[in-house]
Amino acid sequence: MSRRVRKVEPGIWRMDDARYQVGYYDPYGRRRYKHLHRLDDARNFKAKIRDDRRRGDYVDPKRSRQRFEEFAAKWLQTKIDKKPKTYASYESALRVH
């Protein structure tokens, strides 16, 4: 396990394996960390998280997962304007596979 070597700026640390660790709080108040290989990527990630939280658009990647079956059902509902045979083939492909 890598250890922090030095603080680069608030919320970003340089690790001993040449990666950067970004620390942030999710909307539930839990401390999260992400490891990136470049300092620019770490700064961009930190800025994105900050901006998403300000706008209220933050989505925790671990909580955003959904089953394919749920996604496919929602997707199929957007295809109701297709011809009946096309819709039936979409529905069949999702049901069989």
C-alpha positions as CSV (number, residue, x, y, z in Angstrom):
1,M,0.0,0.0,0.0
2,S,1.3,3.4,-0.9
3,R,1.8,6.1,1.6
4,R,1.5,9.8,1.3
5,V,4.8,11.6,0.8
6,R,3.8,15.3,0.7
7,K,0.9,17.6,0.3
8,V,0.9,19.2,-3.1
9,E,-2.0,21.5,-2.4
10,P,-5.2,21.3,-0.3
11,G,-6.9,18.0,-1.0
12,I,-4.1,16.6,-3.2
13,W,-1.1,14.5,-2.0
14,R,1.8,13.0,-3.8
15,M,2.2,9.3,-3.1
16,D,5.5,7.4,-2.9
17,D,4.6,5.4,-6.0
18,A,4.4,8.6,-8.1
19,R,0.6,8.8,-8.1
20,Y,-1.5,11.6,-6.8
21,Q,-4.3,11.1,-4.3
22,V,-7.3,13.4,-4.3
23,G,-9.4,13.5,-1.1
24,Y,-13.0,14.7,-1.1
25,Y,-16.2,14.3,0.7
26,D,-19.2,12.8,-1.0
27,P,-22.7,14.2,-0.5
28,Y,-23.3,11.8,2.4
29,G,-20.3,13.2,4.3
30,R,-18.0,10.2,3.8
31,R,-14.4,10.8,2.9
32,R,-13.4,9.4,-0.5
33,Y,-10.1,9.1,-2.3
34,K,-9.1,8.8,-6.0
35,H,-5.6,8.0,-7.2
36,L,-4.4,9.5,-10.5
37,H,-1.1,9.3,-12.3
38,R,-0.8,13.0,-13.4
39,L,-1.1,16.2,-11.3
40,D,-3.2,17.9,-14.0
41,D,-5.6,15.0,-13.9
42,A,-5.8,15.2,-10.1
43,R,-6.5,19.0,-10.3
44,N,-9.1,18.5,-13.0
45,F,-10.8,15.7,-11.0
46,K,-10.9,17.8,-7.9
47,A,-12.4,20.8,-9.8
48,K,-15.0,18.5,-11.4
49,I,-16.1,17.1,-8.1
50,R,-16.2,20.6,-6.6
51,D,-18.3,22.0,-9.5
52,D,-20.7,19.0,-9.6
53,R,-21.4,19.4,-5.9
54,R,-22.1,23.1,-6.3
55,R,-24.5,22.5,-9.1
56,G,-26.1,19.5,-7.3
57,D,-25.1,17.1,-10.1
58,Y,-22.7,14.9,-8.1
59,V,-23.3,11.2,-8.7
60,D,-21.3,8.7,-6.7
61,P,-19.9,6.2,-9.2
62,K,-20.5,3.3,-6.8
63,R,-24.1,4.2,-6.2
64,S,-24.8,5.0,-9.9
65,R,-24.6,1.4,-11.0
66,Q,-27.7,-0.2,-12.3
67,R,-28.5,-3.6,-13.7
68,F,-28.6,-4.1,-17.4
69,E,-32.1,-5.4,-17.3
70,E,-33.3,-2.1,-15.7
71,F,-31.3,0.0,-18.2
72,A,-32.7,-2.1,-21.2
73,A,-36.3,-1.7,-20.0
74,K,-35.9,2.1,-19.8
75,W,-34.1,2.2,-23.2
76,L,-36.9,0.1,-24.8
77,Q,-39.5,2.6,-23.6
78,T,-37.7,5.3,-25.6
79,K,-38.2,3.2,-28.8
80,I,-42.0,3.1,-28.8
81,D,-42.1,5.4,-31.9
82,K,-40.4,2.7,-34.1
83,K,-42.3,0.5,-36.5
84,P,-44.0,-2.5,-34.7
85,K,-41.6,-5.0,-36.3
86,T,-38.5,-3.0,-35.3
87,Y,-39.8,-2.7,-31.8
88,A,-40.6,-6.4,-31.6
89,S,-37.1,-7.3,-32.8
90,Y,-35.5,-5.0,-30.1
91,E,-37.7,-6.6,-27.5
92,S,-36.9,-10.1,-28.7
93,A,-33.2,-9.4,-28.7
94,L,-33.3,-8.1,-25.2
95,R,-35.4,-11.0,-23.9
96,V,-33.3,-13.7,-25.6
97,H,-29.9,-12.3,-24.8
